[in-house]
């Protein structure tokens, strides 16, 4: 089956026809394309599924042969400079290809229903397919220039998808923030690539590592300059994977559609930074200072992401900070040299977090049936609670994803996170204590999300805290109309027909409308208004459609069983050492790093360490239940809920400080706004003042002076030579006096 590698170059290009055809169709035949818009989900899913199967076959071949395949052809040749374009198939690219395609297929299926009422449906699928193409090109690139090209294309797609609803100011600001923040890291990455080429005269990975190691071994290059180049390369990964201090764009990126959050900001794009560090790890590993820096950035991000997730009210932002913290675990593992543990956690976290994001999308989808299209409410956990009775499938899947992220066995993230925690004890006890403490925080804030969303009673109302009424009761696309008086009258009539005798005859109820378990047995008519939306409108939360539940259930299976690839079940290599599937796949990469994975697996030691990590997780769950479970059991009115949402759980001054720190994002955004944004603006105003008053002033002053001198001289000229000679002698005298003055000073 070696010949299958010869066709691996098609991996990035299989999905490329979809955005081309959609874009061409929208330009040339917009009316026809929009009428047939739902058909474009099928080719998007089909082509990505083909890539998924092809990537799976390549991975199986690599497990059996433990080989690396690379092929390239000349793109540009000029004297001694040669730039190639090719593809590299190794364990790292195989893992990322499978990850991108499996999660991508699930998200595309999910998006077909989730985005069905949005007028940007075609644009959404064009962006998604182009993103998949760019990401696949990134992970299979054979040189730094090729990776940088696809790196920027991935960033462009992220910018377009975050700002998908660009008519909303908050969404347009979020995509600009993501774009600018990533440009900081990308500029550093470009400088690092150029500096590395200046040292090694090569962009190819197969030559780069060998030349780099030889230069260091023979001491033929400035070590400080090498460290600077390595740091600049790492800066690109800091921005893309939302590591401290360039993490500020990730929570704001949740303004995009929820499927975008599941694909880009949980499983794929944010993993690009982890991929880059893993790809360049043979280069970083020979520079101890850079490895220590990677580990330090990772552990800071681990703790910071967990603390900032503690008090967020938006369900997607809570998951975003959780993603940031888990990416910090991966970066910590890479900094410690634990290559296998980092990739293992990358795999398990991707499926678990994609499950949680799609689950949150299902929750938001059902909440919009109550509060309408209002992200401030439909994503706000303060308005949730008691949803377990109305969305049981989503609740169960969300709980499994939560338990996995908390590190509860035998779910996926337990196996990988426990391995990172064990390796951290060998690297640094301080880092290990922080990592274990953060594991407890992870269990706390994830169960906080679960309890606020699904437990207790449903407390929904149709008024904001300020008392302003909602403009609409129904879920509607951003691109649709805001509604009409006729529509509101129909909804008002509907509400009157469905009220009981004890309810007031008002559509915007001023009391909390509590829905109990018998609500599904009530006869509640619903209407469909084709002009505004194409879906039935319910007045209570409801489970999502099957096309949204199917991807969630598939990701549940991954969450349950994907951890098995990292656990040896009586699988032995030629030396008789027990190996798991992941270790067999990673043998070529581990040999490149000179790491030996032939150590036997000690189940007794593993179970001993696992007990400690599980106890920490259950302690975090217990604390979360103690804080948040009583809130719903004692909740009687909206004022208590508002107070709890604004001030957090009552627990003294220390908890209040922690709550304020978390709710205000650690004041990091405010710091950037004051010292960076305002500082840059003031510097720009100073430059503007200098340009207008000084630079332009000198130029304009020369012109005005020349004009005035000319005007004055024209009146002096009378045609008499004696007057000219007298004036000339006068100027000579002045010049001589000035010259004498300066000479006397010297």
C-alpha positions in Angstrom: 0.0 0.0 0.0 3.0 2.3 -0.3 1.6 3.7 -3.5 -1.2 5.4 -1.5 1.3 8.0 -0.4 1.7 9.2 -4.0 -1.9 10.5 -3.9 -1.6 12.2 -0.5 -1.1 15.6 -2.2 -4.8 15.7 -2.9 -5.7 16.0 0.8 -5.8 19.8 0.9 -7.5 20.2 -2.5 -10.5 17.8 -2.3 -12.7 20.3 -0.5 -11.5 23.3 -2.5 -14.1 23.1 -5.3 -17.0 23.9 -2.8 -16.0 27.5 -2.0 -15.0 28.1 -5.7 -18.3 26.9 -7.0 -20.4 28.7 -4.3 -18.5 31.9 -4.8 -18.8 31.7 -8.6 -22.5 30.9 -8.4 -23.2 33.8 -6.1 -21.5 36.1 -8.5 -23.0 34.8 -11.8 -26.3 33.1 -10.8 -27.2 34.5 -7.3 -31.0 33.8 -7.6 -30.6 30.2 -8.8 -27.9 29.4 -6.2 -29.9 30.8 -3.3 -33.0 28.7 -4.3 -30.9 25.6 -4.2 -28.8 26.6 -1.2 -29.6 23.6 1.0 -28.0 21.3 -1.6 -24.5 22.7 -1.0 -24.3 21.0 2.4 -24.1 17.6 0.8 -21.0 18.2 -1.3 -19.3 19.9 1.6 -19.9 16.9 3.9 -19.2 14.4 1.1 -15.8 15.8 0.1 -14.6 16.2 3.6 -15.7 12.7 4.4 -13.6 11.4 1.5 -10.6 13.2 3.0 -11.4 11.7 6.4 -11.4 8.2 5.0 -8.2 8.8 3.0 -6.5 10.2 6.2 -7.6 7.2 8.2 -6.1 4.8 5.6 -2.8 6.8 5.7 -2.7 6.6 9.5 -3.3 2.8 9.5 -0.5 2.5 6.9 1.8 4.5 9.2 1.0 2.4 12.2 1.9 -0.7 10.2 5.1 0.7 8.6 6.3 3.4 11.0 7.4 5.6 8.0 7.6 9.2 7.0 6.8 10.2 3.5 7.7 13.6 2.0 7.6 14.8 -1.6 8.2 18.2 -3.1 8.6 19.8 -6.4 10.4 23.1 -7.3 8.2 26.1 -7.2 10.8 28.9 -7.7 14.4 28.5 -8.7 16.8 31.5 -8.9 20.5 31.0 -8.8 21.2 29.4 -5.3 17.7 30.0 -4.1 15.1 27.2 -4.5 11.6 27.2 -3.0 9.7 23.9 -3.1 6.0 23.1 -2.7 5.2 19.7 -1.4 3.5 17.6 1.3 4.7 15.8 4.4 2.9 12.7 5.7 4.1 11.8 9.2 2.4 10.9 12.5 1.8 14.6 13.4 0.1 15.4 10.0 -1.9 12.2 10.1 -3.3 12.9 13.6 -4.2 16.5 12.7 -5.8 15.5 9.4 -8.0 12.9 11.1 -8.9 15.5 13.8 -9.8 18.2 11.3 -11.9 16.0 9.1 -13.8 14.1 11.8 -14.7 17.2 13.8 -15.3 19.1 10.5 -17.8 16.5 9.1 -19.7 16.6 12.4 -19.8 20.4 12.5 -20.9 20.6 8.8 -23.8 18.2 9.4 -24.7 20.1 12.5 -24.5 23.5 10.7 -26.9 22.4 8.0 -29.8 22.7 10.5 -28.3 25.3 12.8 -27.8 27.8 10.0 -30.8 26.8 7.9 -32.7 30.0 8.7 -29.8 32.4 8.1 -29.6 34.2 4.8 -25.8 33.8 5.0 -26.1 30.0 4.7 -24.2 29.7 1.5 -21.5 32.1 2.6 -21.1 30.1 5.8 -20.5 26.9 4.0 -18.1 28.6 1.5 -16.1 29.9 4.4 -16.1 26.6 6.3 -15.0 24.6 3.3 -12.2 27.1 2.5 -11.1 26.9 6.2 -10.9 23.1 6.0 -8.8 23.4 2.8 -6.5 25.9 4.5 -6.1 23.8 7.7 -5.4 20.6 5.8 -2.8 22.5 3.7 -1.2 23.8 6.9 -0.8 20.4 8.6 0.6 18.7 5.5 3.0 21.4 4.5 6.6 20.3 4.0 8.4 23.7 4.6 8.0 26.8 6.6 7.0 29.1 3.7 4.2 26.7 2.8 3.0 26.5 6.4 3.1 30.3 6.6 0.9 30.8 3.5 -1.7 28.4 4.9 -1.3 29.9 8.3 -2.4 33.2 7.0 -5.3 31.7 5.1 -6.5 30.0 8.2 -6.3 33.4 10.0 -8.3 35.0 7.2 -11.0 32.4 7.4 -11.1 32.8 11.2 -11.6 36.6 10.7 -14.4 36.0 8.2 -16.2 33.5 10.4 -15.9 35.4 13.7 -17.3 38.4 11.9 -19.9 36.4 10.0 -22.7 38.5 11.4 -20.8 41.7 10.7 -23.9 43.9 11.0 -23.6 43.5 14.7 -21.0 45.9 16.0 -19.9 43.5 18.7 -19.1 40.8 16.1 -17.3 43.2 13.8 -15.2 44.4 16.7 -14.5 40.8 17.8 -13.1 39.8 14.3 -11.0 42.9 14.2 -9.6 42.2 17.6 -8.8 38.6 16.6 -7.2 39.8 13.4 -5.0 42.5 15.1 -3.9 40.2 17.9 -2.9 37.4 15.6 -1.0 39.8 13.4 1.3 40.5 16.3 2.2 36.8 16.6 2.3 36.3 12.8 4.7 39.1 12.3 7.0 37.5 14.8 6.6 34.2 13.0 7.6 35.7 9.7 10.7 37.3 11.2 11.6 34.0 12.8 11.2 32.1 9.5 13.4 34.7 7.7 16.0 34.6 10.5 16.1 30.8 10.4 16.6 30.8 6.6 19.4 33.3 7.0 21.1 30.8 9.3 20.4 27.6 7.5 19.7 28.5 3.9 16.7 26.2 3.9 13.0 26.2 4.5 12.6 22.4 4.3 12.0 20.5 7.5 14.1 17.5 6.4 17.2 19.8 6.1 16.3 22.4 8.7 16.7 20.4 11.8 19.9 18.7 10.8 21.6 21.9 9.7 20.4 23.7 12.9 21.7 21.0 15.2 25.0 20.8 13.4 25.5 24.6 13.8 24.8 24.5 17.5 27.0 21.4 18.0 29.9 23.0 16.2 29.3 26.4 17.7 29.2 28.1 14.3 26.5 30.6 15.0 25.5 33.1 17.7 23.5 31.3 20.3 21.6 34.5 21.3 20.5 35.0 17.7 19.3 31.4 17.5 17.3 31.9 20.7 15.8 35.0 19.3 14.7 33.3 16.1 13.2 30.4 18.1 11.3 32.8 20.3 9.9 34.6 17.2 8.7 31.3 15.8 7.1 30.5 19.1 5.3 33.9 19.2 3.2 32.8 16.2 2.0 29.8 18.3 1.3 32.1 21.3 -1.2 34.2 19.3 -2.8 31.4 17.3 -3.3 29.1 20.3 -4.5 31.9 22.6 -1.6 31.7 25.1 -0.8 34.4 27.6 -0.4 37.3 26.8 -2.0 37.2 23.4 -5.1 35.3 24.5 -7.5 38.2 24.6 -9.1 37.5 21.2 -10.4 34.0 22.0 -13.4 34.8 24.3 -14.5 37.6 22.0 -14.4 35.2 19.0 -17.5 33.5 20.5 -19.5 36.2 18.7 -19.4 34.0 15.6 -22.0 31.2 15.1 -21.7 28.3 17.6 -20.5 25.7 14.9 -17.6 28.0 14.3 -16.7 27.9 18.0 -16.8 24.1 17.9 -14.6 23.7 14.8 -12.2 26.6 14.9 -11.9 27.7 18.5 -12.0 24.2 20.1 -10.6 21.6 17.8 -8.6 22.9 14.8 -7.5 26.5 14.4 -6.4 27.0 18.0 -4.6 23.7 17.7 -2.5 25.2 14.9 -0.2 26.8 17.4 0.3 23.5 19.2 0.9 21.9 15.8 3.6 24.5 15.0 5.5 23.9 18.3 5.2 20.2 17.9 6.5 20.4 14.3 9.4 22.6 15.4 10.1 20.7 18.6 13.3 19.1 17.3 14.6 22.7 16.8 13.4 24.0 20.2 14.6 21.0 22.2 18.3 21.9 21.7 17.7 25.4 23.2 16.8 24.8 26.9 15.8 28.5 27.5 13.1 28.3 24.8 11.8 25.0 26.2 11.6 26.5 29.7 9.8 29.5 28.2 7.3 27.3 26.4 6.6 25.5 29.7 6.3 28.8 31.6 3.9 30.3 29.1 1.9 27.0 29.2 1.5 26.9 33.0 0.6 30.6 33.2 -2.1 30.0 30.5 -3.3 26.9 32.4 -4.0 28.9 35.6 -5.1 32.1 34.0 -7.7 30.4 31.7 -9.1 28.5 34.6 -9.5 31.5 36.9 -11.1 33.6 34.2 -13.7 30.9 33.5 -14.9 30.9 37.1 -17.4 33.8 36.9 -18.4 34.1 33.3 -22.2 34.2 32.6 -22.0 33.5 28.9 -21.9 29.8 28.3 -19.7 30.1 25.2 -17.2 32.4 26.9 -16.9 29.9 29.8 -16.0 27.2 27.3 -13.7 29.5 25.5 -11.6 30.2 28.6 -11.7 26.4 29.3 -10.2 25.9 25.8 -7.5 28.4 26.6 -6.6 26.6 29.8 -6.5 23.1 28.1 -4.3 24.5 25.4 -2.0 25.7 28.1 -1.8 22.0 29.3 -0.7 21.0 25.8 1.9 23.8 25.6 3.1 22.9 29.1 3.6 19.2 27.9 5.5 20.4 24.9 7.7 22.6 27.0 8.5 19.7 29.2 9.4 17.5 26.2 6.3 15.3 26.7 5.5 15.1 23.0 3.2 12.1 23.2 1.2 13.5 26.2 0.7 16.8 24.4 -0.7 15.2 21.2 -2.8 12.8 23.2 -4.4 15.6 25.1 -4.9 17.5 21.8 -6.9 14.6 20.5 -9.1 13.9 23.5 -9.7 17.6 24.2 -10.7 18.3 20.6 -13.6 15.8 20.7 -14.7 16.6 24.2 -14.7 20.3 23.6 -16.4 20.0 20.2 -19.1 18.0 22.0 -19.5 20.8 24.6 -19.7 23.6 22.1 -22.2 21.7 19.9 -24.2 21.0 23.1 -24.1 24.7 24.0 -25.4 25.4 20.5 -28.3 23.1 21.0 -29.0 24.9 24.3 -28.9 28.3 22.7 -31.1 27.0 19.9 -33.7 25.9 22.4 -33.4 29.1 24.4 -34.2 31.2 21.4 -37.7 29.7 21.4 -38.2 31.6 24.7 -36.2 34.8 24.6 -35.9 35.3 20.8 -32.7 36.0 18.9 -30.9 37.8 21.8 -27.4 36.5 22.4 -27.3 38.5 25.7 -30.1 36.2 26.9 -30.0 33.0 24.9 -26.3 32.5 25.8 -26.6 33.8 29.4 -26.6 31.0 32.0 -28.5 33.3 34.4 -31.6 32.8 32.2 -31.2 29.0 32.1 -31.7 26.3 34.7 -34.0 23.3 34.7 -33.3 22.5 31.1 -32.6 18.9 31.9 -36.4 18.2 31.7 -36.7 19.7 28.2 -33.4 18.8 26.5 -32.6 15.4 28.0 -30.3 14.2 25.1 -28.3 17.4 25.1 -28.1 17.3 28.9 -26.7 13.8 29.0 -24.1 14.5 26.2 -23.1 17.8 27.9 -22.7 16.0 31.2 -20.4 13.4 29.6 -18.3 16.2 27.9 -18.1 18.0 31.3 -17.0 14.8 33.1 -14.4 14.1 30.4 -12.9 17.6 30.7 -12.9 17.3 34.5 -10.8 14.2 34.2 -13.2 11.5 35.4 -12.4 8.0 34.2 -12.9 6.3 31.9 -13.7 9.3 29.7 -11.2 10.6 27.1 -9.5 13.6 28.8 -8.8 11.6 32.0 -6.1 9.5 30.2 -4.3 12.4 28.6 -4.6 15.0 31.4 -3.4 12.5 33.9 -0.3 11.8 31.8 0.5 15.5 31.7 0.1 15.8 35.5 2.4 12.9 36.1 5.1 14.3 33.7 4.8 17.7 35.4 5.9 16.2 38.8 9.1 15.0 37.1 9.7 18.4 35.5 9.0 20.8 38.3 7.1 20.3 41.6 5.9 23.9 41.4 4.5 23.5 38.0 2.9 20.2 39.1 1.2 21.8 42.1 -0.3 24.6 39.8 -1.4 22.0 37.2 -3.1 19.9 39.8 -4.8 22.9 41.4 -6.0 24.0 38.0 -7.4 20.5 37.4 -9.6 21.1 40.5 -10.6 24.5 39.2 -11.5 22.9 35.8 -13.9 20.5 37.6 -15.3 23.5 39.6 -16.1 25.8 36.7 -17.3 23.1 34.3 -19.8 21.8 36.8 -20.8 25.4 37.5 -21.7 25.6 33.9 -23.6 22.4 34.0 -25.5 23.3 37.2 -26.5 26.8 36.1 -27.7 25.4 32.8 -29.5 22.2 33.6 -30.3 22.0 37.3 -32.9 23.7 39.3 -36.0 25.4 37.8 -36.4 27.1 34.5 -36.4 30.9 35.3 -37.2 32.7 32.1 -39.0 36.0 31.6 -39.5 38.4 28.8 -37.9 41.5 30.4 -34.3 42.6 30.7 -32.9 43.5 34.1 -33.5 47.2 33.3 -37.2 46.5 32.6 -37.0 47.0 28.8 -39.2 44.7 26.8 -37.8 42.4 24.2 -38.5 43.4 20.6 -39.4 39.9 19.6 -40.5 36.7 21.2 -39.4 34.4 18.4 -36.1 33.1 17.0 -35.1 34.9 13.9 -32.0 35.2 11.7 -29.9 38.3 12.0 -30.4 38.8 8.3 -34.2 38.6 8.5 -36.6 41.5 9.3 -37.1 42.7 12.8 -40.8 41.9 12.8 -44.0 43.7 12.2 -47.0 44.9 14.1 -49.1 42.2 12.5 -46.7 39.5 13.6 -46.7 40.8 17.1 -50.5 40.9 17.2 -50.5 37.2 16.1 -48.1 36.3 18.9 -50.2 38.4 21.4 -53.3 36.5 20.3 -51.4 33.2 20.6 -50.3 34.0 24.1 -53.8 34.9 25.1 -55.1 31.6 23.8 -52.5 29.6 25.6 -52.8 31.3 29.0 -54.5 29.8 32.0 -57.2 31.6 33.9 -54.8 32.7 36.6 -52.4 34.5 34.2 -52.6 38.2 33.3 -53.7 39.0 29.8 -50.4 40.3 28.7 -47.8 39.0 26.2 -44.8 40.4 28.0 -45.3 38.8 31.3 -43.8 40.6 34.3 -43.5 37.5 36.4 -41.2 34.6 35.8 -43.0 32.0 33.7 -41.9 28.7 35.3 -42.3 25.6 33.1 -42.6 22.3 35.0 -42.3 18.8 33.8 -45.9 18.6 32.5 -45.4 21.3 30.0 -45.0 18.8 27.1 -48.4 17.3 27.9 -50.1 20.7 27.5 -51.9 21.5 24.3 -50.0 24.5 23.1 -50.6 25.5 19.5 -47.7 26.8 17.4 -47.6 28.7 14.2 -45.3 29.0 11.2 -44.8 32.3 9.4 -43.0 31.6 6.2 -42.1 35.2 5.5 -40.0 35.6 8.7 -38.9 32.1 9.5 -39.3 28.5 8.3 -39.5 26.7 11.6 -42.3 26.1 14.1 -42.2 28.5 17.0 -42.5 26.9 20.4 -43.1 28.8 23.7 -40.9 26.4 25.7 -37.4 24.9 25.4 -37.3 21.9 23.1 -34.8 19.4 22.0 -32.9 20.1 18.8 -33.6 18.3 15.5 -32.1 15.0 14.6 -29.6 16.5 12.2 -28.2 18.5 15.2 -28.4 15.6 17.6 -26.6 13.1 15.4 -23.2 14.9 15.4 -23.5 15.3 19.2 -24.1 11.6 19.7 -21.2 10.7 17.4 -18.9 13.0 19.5 -20.2 11.3 22.6 -18.9 8.0 21.3 -15.5 9.7 20.6 -15.5 11.2 24.1 -16.2 7.7 25.6 -13.7 5.7 23.7 -11.0 7.8 22.0 -8.9 7.6 25.2 -8.3 3.9 24.4 -5.8 4.8 21.8 -3.4 5.9 24.5 -3.8 2.9 26.8 -1.9 -0.4 26.1 -4.2 -3.4 26.0 -1.7 -6.3 25.6 -0.2 -4.9 22.5 3.5 -5.6 22.2 6.3 -4.5 19.9 9.1 -6.5 18.5 11.1 -6.1 21.8 8.1 -7.4 23.8 7.3 -4.0 25.2 3.6 -3.2 25.8 2.6 -0.3 23.4 -0.6 1.5 22.7 -1.9 2.6 19.3 -0.8 6.2 19.7 2.8 5.2 20.6 3.0 2.9 17.6 1.8 5.8 15.4 4.3 8.2 16.9 7.4 6.0 16.7 9.0 8.0 13.7 8.4 11.4 15.4 9.7 10.1 18.7 12.8 8.7 17.1 13.4 12.2 15.5 13.2 13.7 19.0 15.5 10.9 20.4 12.8 9.9 22.8 12.3 6.2 23.8 8.8 5.0 24.2 9.7 1.4 24.9 9.2 1.8 28.7 6.8 -0.7 30.1 3.4 0.5 31.3 3.1 0.1 35.0 -0.6 -0.2 35.8 0.0 0.0 39.6 1.8 3.3 39.3 -0.8 4.6 36.9 -3.7 3.7 39.1 -1.9 5.3 42.2 -1.4 8.6 40.3 -4.9 8.5 38.8 -6.5 8.2 42.2 -4.9 11.5 43.3 -6.1 13.3 40.2 -9.6 11.9 40.4 -9.9 13.0 44.0 -8.9 16.5 43.0 -11.6 16.5 40.3 -14.3 15.2 42.6 -13.3 17.9 45.2 -13.8 20.6 42.6 -17.2 19.1 41.7 -18.2 19.0 45.4 -17.2 22.7 45.8 -19.2 23.7 42.7 -22.3 21.8 44.0 -21.9 23.4 47.4 -21.8 26.9 45.9 -24.4 26.6 43.1 -26.9 23.9 44.0 -28.4 25.8 47.0 -29.0 28.8 44.8 -31.7 27.1 42.8 -33.2 25.2 45.7 -33.7 28.5 47.6 -34.4 30.7 44.6 -37.8 32.4 45.0 -37.6 35.5 42.9 -35.8 37.3 40.2 -34.0 39.7 42.5 -32.1 36.9 44.2 -31.1 35.6 40.8 -29.9 39.1 39.7 -27.9 39.5 42.9 -26.3 36.1 42.4 -25.5 36.8 38.8 -23.9 40.2 39.6 -22.1 39.4 42.9 -21.5 35.7 42.7 -21.8 33.2 45.5 -21.7 34.7 49.0 -18.5 33.7 50.7 -16.7 36.7 52.1 -14.3 39.3 50.8 -11.8 36.8 49.3 -14.4 35.1 47.1 -15.6 38.6 46.1 -12.1 39.5 44.9 -11.7 36.3 43.0 -15.1 36.8 41.4 -14.3 40.3 40.3 -11.0 39.2 38.9 -12.6 36.5 36.9 -15.7 38.4 35.8 -13.5 41.4 34.6 -11.2 39.0 32.7 -8.3 39.6 35.1 -8.3 43.3 34.1 -6.0 42.3 31.2 -8.3 43.7 28.6 -8.6 47.0 30.6 -4.8 47.1 30.9 -4.4 46.7 27.1 -7.1 49.3 26.5 -5.4 51.9 28.8 -1.7 51.3 28.2 -1.7 49.9 24.6 -4.7 51.2 22.7 -4.8 54.6 24.4 -1.0 54.8 24.5 -0.8 54.1 20.7 -3.5 56.7 20.1 -1.7 59.3 22.1 1.5 58.5 20.3 -0.4 58.8 17.0 -1.8 62.2 18.1 1.7 63.3 19.0 3.1 62.2 15.7 0.2 64.0 14.0 1.0 67.2 16.0 4.7 66.9 15.1 3.9 66.3 11.4 1.4 69.3 11.2 3.2 71.8 13.4 6.8 71.0 12.9 7.3 69.2 9.6 4.6 71.0 7.7 5.4 74.2 9.7 9.0 74.2 8.4 7.9 73.7 4.8 5.1 76.2 5.0 7.4 78.6 6.9 10.0 78.5 4.1 7.3 79.2 1.6 5.8 82.1 3.5 9.2 83.6 4.3 10.2 83.4 0.6 6.9 85.1 -0.3 7.4 87.9 2.3 11.0 88.5 1.3 10.1 88.6 -2.3 7.3 91.0 -1.6 9.6 93.3 0.4 12.5 93.2 -2.1 10.3 94.1 -5.1 9.6 97.5 -3.5 13.4 98.1 -2.9 14.3 97.6 -6.5 14.3 101.1 -8.0 16.7 100.7 -10.9 19.6 102.6 -9.3 22.9 100.7 -9.2 24.2 102.7 -6.2 21.3 101.5 -4.1 21.9 97.9 -5.0 25.6 98.3 -4.1 24.7 99.8 -0.7 22.3 97.0 0.1 24.8 94.4 -1.0 27.5 95.9 1.3 25.0 96.0 4.1 24.4 92.2 3.8 28.1 91.5 3.6 28.6 93.5 6.8 25.9 91.5 8.6 27.5 88.2 7.4 30.9 89.3 8.6 29.6 90.2 12.0 27.9 86.8 12.4 31.0 85.0 11.2 33.2 87.0 13.7 30.7 86.2 16.5 30.9 82.4 15.9 34.6 82.5 15.5 35.0 84.3 18.8 32.9 81.6 20.5 35.1 78.8 19.1 
